[in-house]
Amino acid sequence: MTIMEKKQIIAGITHGDINGIGYEVIIKTLMDSMINDLCTPVVYGSPKVAAYHRKALNINNFSFNNVRSAEESNPKKANMVNCLDDNIRVELGKSTEQGGEAALVSLEKAVNDLINGKINVLITAPIDKKNIQSESFKFNGHTEYLKAKAGADEVLMFMISENMRIGMATGHVPLKNVSGILTIETLLKKIRLMNNSLILDFAIRKPRIAVLGLNPHAGDNSLLGMEETEIIIPAMNLAEKEGIMTFGPFPADGFFGAGSFTKFDGILAMYHDQGLTPFKALSFDSGVNYTAGLPFVRTSPVHGTAFSIAGKGEASENSFRQSIYLACSIFRNRQIYAEISKNPLKHQHIEIHTDKVDELPPDIFNPEQTI
């Protein structure tokens, strides 16, 4: 039996920056044995680094099951694949070159196992986007790296919570570049991606998508900018022709201030902070970052490395726990969608000629019946 045939999901977890709160939120999450009822966790990290963090956090009632590969993982335990040598140095709360190197080693090993089917889903702990830069990693974050590794045409940074699903039309780019990046075709691709993800990953049959404007007051009838009339609305009109339900563009301030975000299945923001600011204000502790558009499932907590509180025991693990829950839920939804979409019935065209009605059995066709 191959790993993909097992009923239990194998959840690969990267340890992120070893000097941040990654290990703290991972350990706190995996201390709850109920996680093993949902999946088999496999952390790509270092027993030495894990022990260092456990000591700093004064956690004595937890340990990892060390394995050489994901195939050897024990479904009843929290497993760890050692990716680092014992010379690694932990400096809590500091951004170091070794911290970046260790984060990249973990990420590369986990992604390779994911692509090769040794794990089913990927949950990534936070990295420092600066110290991880190298010849092997010249990306603005996980999202861009995973897009390249998967060879995906387009991806969507999709923030998920209990009361909101919000994606960003543009991701980790300077604000001054946003307007130049937005085109009708680019925006249409993001709308399609969100719609497909809501159907495939979240089992929403006919999603309702709210689209935010780029300018204050959504351009105020072109008084404050032309992007709404020249780019956003034309992209929405094309999406409507494809059967995608879009609404807007809405002014972002009033949209969130009036609570309109609760009325839609998905929200498409135009740039990073337009979407992330309200999302984190409302769902920082429980929100999840999901990368839609990949052939595999990847989630992460919405917070960063939080160097300032590393090793102090103050970090909340809730967002990381929700990341595992969501990854497993999406994986199951994709399985169900694939199953119900398999071998569809062929369309049958039946012609009924009204002049032949009298020749049919009476219970087959009733001209007086209203359908």
C-alpha positions in Angstrom: 0.0 0.0 0.0 1.5 3.4 -1.0 1.4 6.4 1.2 -1.3 8.0 -1.0 -3.6 5.0 -0.4 -3.4 5.3 3.4 -6.6 6.6 5.0 -4.7 8.9 7.3 -3.2 12.1 5.9 0.6 12.5 6.2 1.1 16.2 7.1 4.6 17.5 6.5 5.6 20.5 8.6 8.6 22.7 8.1 10.3 24.2 11.2 10.7 27.7 9.7 13.3 30.0 11.2 14.9 28.2 14.2 15.3 31.4 16.2 11.7 32.4 16.0 8.5 30.9 17.4 8.1 28.1 14.9 9.2 25.3 17.2 7.0 26.8 20.0 3.8 26.7 18.0 4.6 23.4 16.5 5.3 21.7 19.8 2.3 23.3 21.5 0.1 22.1 18.7 1.5 18.5 18.5 1.3 18.1 22.3 -2.4 17.6 21.8 -2.6 13.9 20.8 -6.0 14.6 19.1 -4.0 15.8 16.1 -3.1 12.2 15.4 -6.7 11.4 15.0 -6.7 13.8 12.0 -3.3 13.2 10.5 0.2 11.8 11.0 2.5 14.9 11.6 6.0 14.8 10.2 8.3 17.7 11.1 11.3 18.4 8.9 13.7 19.8 11.5 16.4 19.0 14.0 16.1 17.0 17.3 18.8 19.2 18.7 17.0 22.4 17.9 13.7 20.9 19.2 15.4 20.0 22.5 16.8 23.5 22.8 13.3 25.0 22.4 11.7 22.5 24.8 14.2 23.4 27.4 13.7 27.2 26.9 9.9 26.7 27.1 10.2 24.3 30.1 8.3 21.6 28.3 9.2 18.2 29.7 6.2 16.0 28.8 6.7 16.0 25.0 9.2 14.5 22.6 9.4 13.7 18.9 9.6 10.3 17.3 12.8 10.5 15.2 12.6 8.9 11.8 14.9 8.8 8.8 12.1 9.4 6.3 8.4 10.2 6.2 7.7 6.6 5.2 8.8 5.4 8.6 6.5 7.8 10.5 4.4 6.4 13.3 0.7 7.4 12.9 0.2 7.6 16.7 3.2 10.0 17.3 4.6 13.4 16.4 7.4 12.4 14.0 10.6 14.3 13.0 12.9 13.9 10.0 16.3 15.3 10.9 17.5 17.7 8.2 20.3 19.4 10.0 23.7 18.5 11.4 24.4 18.9 15.1 26.6 21.9 14.6 23.6 24.1 14.1 23.5 27.1 16.5 20.3 28.4 18.0 20.2 32.1 18.9 16.7 32.8 20.1 15.2 36.1 18.9 18.0 36.9 16.4 17.9 36.9 12.6 21.0 34.9 11.6 22.5 33.4 8.5 22.4 30.0 10.0 18.7 30.5 10.8 17.9 31.2 7.2 20.0 28.3 5.9 18.2 25.9 8.3 14.8 27.1 7.3 15.6 26.6 3.6 17.0 23.0 4.2 13.7 22.1 5.9 11.6 23.7 3.2 13.4 22.0 0.3 13.3 18.6 1.9 9.6 18.8 2.7 8.6 20.2 -0.7 10.6 17.4 -2.5 8.8 14.8 -0.4 5.5 16.5 -1.1 6.1 16.5 -4.9 7.2 12.8 -4.7 4.0 11.8 -2.8 5.7 10.9 0.5 3.6 13.4 2.3 0.1 14.6 1.5 0.0 18.2 2.6 2.5 20.9 3.7 2.2 23.3 6.6 5.0 25.8 6.8 6.2 27.6 10.0 7.3 31.2 9.5 10.5 32.2 7.8 12.6 35.4 7.8 12.2 36.5 4.2 15.6 38.3 4.4 18.0 35.8 5.9 16.7 32.9 3.8 17.8 34.6 0.6 20.5 32.6 -1.2 21.4 31.2 -4.6 18.7 28.6 -4.1 16.0 31.0 -2.7 15.5 34.3 -4.5 11.9 34.8 -3.8 9.8 37.2 -1.8 8.2 34.4 0.3 6.9 30.9 0.5 4.1 31.7 -2.1 6.5 32.6 -4.9 8.9 29.8 -4.1 6.1 27.2 -4.1 4.7 28.6 -7.4 8.1 28.1 -9.0 8.7 24.6 -7.6 5.2 23.5 -8.7 5.5 25.1 -12.1 2.1 26.7 -11.5 0.9 29.3 -14.0 -0.8 31.4 -11.3 -1.3 31.2 -7.5 -3.4 33.1 -5.0 -2.5 34.1 -1.5 -5.8 33.2 0.2 -6.3 34.1 3.8 -8.9 31.9 5.6 -10.8 32.2 8.8 -14.2 31.1 10.1 -15.9 34.4 8.9 -13.7 35.4 6.0 -11.9 34.2 2.9 -9.8 36.9 1.3 -7.3 36.7 -1.5 -4.8 39.2 -2.8 -4.7 40.1 -6.5 -1.1 41.2 -6.0 1.1 39.7 -3.3 4.5 40.6 -1.9 5.2 43.6 -4.2 5.9 47.3 -3.3 2.7 49.4 -3.2 4.0 51.7 -5.9 4.1 48.8 -8.3 0.6 47.5 -7.7 -1.2 49.7 -10.3 1.2 48.7 -13.0 0.9 45.0 -12.3 -2.9 45.0 -12.4 -4.3 44.2 -15.9 -7.6 42.9 -17.0 -6.1 39.5 -17.8 -4.1 39.3 -14.5 -7.2 40.2 -12.5 -9.4 37.7 -14.4 -6.9 34.9 -13.7 -7.1 35.7 -10.0 -10.9 35.7 -10.1 -10.9 32.4 -11.8 -8.5 31.0 -9.3 -10.5 32.1 -6.4 -13.7 30.7 -7.9 -12.1 27.4 -8.7 -10.6 27.1 -5.2 -13.9 27.9 -3.5 -15.5 25.1 -5.5 -12.7 22.5 -5.3 -11.1 23.2 -1.9 -14.0 24.6 0.1 -17.0 22.7 -1.5 -19.0 25.8 -2.3 -21.1 25.0 -5.4 -21.7 28.5 -6.7 -19.4 31.0 -5.0 -20.3 34.7 -4.5 -17.1 36.8 -4.9 -16.8 40.4 -3.7 -14.1 42.4 -5.6 -12.6 45.5 -3.8 -11.6 48.7 -5.6 -8.0 49.9 -5.8 -8.5 53.6 -5.1 -10.3 55.4 -2.2 -14.1 55.1 -2.6 -13.4 52.6 -5.5 -12.4 55.5 -7.7 -15.5 57.6 -6.9 -16.7 57.3 -10.6 -13.2 57.8 -11.9 -12.6 61.0 -9.9 -9.9 59.4 -7.8 -8.5 56.9 -10.3 -9.3 55.0 -13.5 -8.3 51.5 -12.5 -11.9 50.5 -11.5 -13.4 51.5 -14.8 -10.5 50.5 -17.1 -9.4 47.3 -15.4 -11.4 46.0 -12.5 -15.0 46.2 -14.0 -14.0 44.9 -17.4 -12.3 41.9 -15.7 -15.5 41.3 -13.6 -17.6 41.5 -16.8 -15.5 38.8 -18.5 -15.8 36.6 -15.4 -19.5 37.0 -15.4 -19.6 35.8 -19.0 -17.8 32.6 -17.8 -20.5 32.1 -15.2 -18.6 33.4 -12.2 -20.6 35.5 -9.8 -18.7 38.7 -8.9 -19.9 41.8 -7.1 -18.4 45.3 -6.7 -16.0 46.9 -6.9 -16.5 47.9 -3.3 -14.7 50.6 -1.4 -12.6 48.7 1.1 -13.2 50.9 4.1 -17.0 50.8 4.0 -17.0 47.1 2.9 -15.3 46.0 6.1 -16.7 48.8 8.3 -20.3 47.8 7.5 -19.6 44.1 7.9 -20.4 43.3 4.2 -17.5 40.8 4.2 -19.9 38.3 6.0 -22.2 38.1 3.0 -19.7 36.7 0.5 -17.9 33.3 0.0 -14.7 35.0 -1.1 -13.2 38.5 -1.3 -10.6 39.7 -3.7 -8.4 42.5 -2.5 -6.2 44.4 -4.9 -3.0 44.5 -2.8 -1.4 42.9 0.2 -2.2 45.3 3.1 -5.7 46.0 1.7 -6.6 42.4 2.5 -4.2 41.5 5.3 -4.9 44.5 7.5 -8.7 43.8 8.1 -8.1 40.0 8.1 -5.5 40.1 10.8 -7.5 42.7 12.8 -10.4 40.2 12.9 -8.7 36.8 12.7 -5.1 37.1 13.8 -5.2 34.3 16.3 -7.1 31.8 14.2 -6.5 32.8 10.6 -4.7 30.6 8.1 -2.6 31.5 5.0 -3.5 29.1 2.1 -1.8 29.1 -1.3 -4.5 28.4 -3.9 -3.7 27.3 -7.4 -1.0 24.7 -6.5 -1.3 21.0 -7.4 -0.7 20.2 -3.7 -2.1 21.7 -0.5 0.0 24.2 1.5 -1.0 26.3 4.5 0.7 28.3 7.1 -0.1 30.5 10.2 -0.8 34.2 9.5 1.9 35.4 11.9 5.6 35.8 11.3 8.7 34.6 13.2 8.0 36.9 16.1 11.6 37.1 17.2 10.7 39.5 20.0 8.9 36.7 22.0 10.8 33.7 20.8 11.5 31.2 23.7 9.3 33.1 26.2 6.3 30.7 26.0 4.0 33.6 25.0 3.2 32.6 21.4 -0.3 31.3 20.6 -0.4 28.1 18.6 -4.0 28.5 17.5 -3.2 29.8 14.0 -0.8 26.9 13.4 -3.3 24.4 14.7 -5.9 25.8 12.4 -3.4 25.5 9.5 -3.2 21.8 10.1 -6.9 21.5 10.3 -7.5 23.5 7.1 -4.8 21.6 5.1 -6.4 18.3 6.0 -9.9 19.6 5.2 -8.9 20.9 1.8 -7.1 17.6 1.0 -10.3 15.7 1.8 -12.5 18.1 -0.2 -10.2 17.6 -3.2 -10.5 13.8 -2.8 -14.3 14.1 -2.6 -14.5 16.4 -5.6 -12.3 14.1 -7.7 -14.5 11.1 -6.7 -17.8 12.8 -7.6 -16.4 14.2 -10.8 -15.1 10.9 -12.0 -16.9 9.2 -15.0 -19.7 11.7 -15.4 -22.8 10.7 -17.3 -22.6 11.7 -21.0 -25.1 14.3 -22.0 -28.1 12.7 -23.8 -30.0 14.8 -26.2 -33.7 13.8 -26.5 -36.0 15.3 -29.0 -39.7 15.1 -28.5 -41.8 16.0 -31.6 -45.1 17.5 -30.6 -46.9 15.9 -33.5 -45.9 12.4 -32.1 -47.1 13.1 -28.6 -50.3 11.0 -29.1 -48.1 7.9 -29.8 -46.3 8.1 -26.4 -47.5 6.5 -23.2 -49.7 9.0 -21.2 -47.3 9.2 -18.2 -44.3 10.2 -20.4 -45.4 13.6 -21.5 -48.3 15.8 -20.6 -48.6 19.0 -22.7 -50.7 20.5 -19.9 -48.1 19.9 -17.2 -46.1 22.8 -15.8 -42.4 22.1 -15.1 
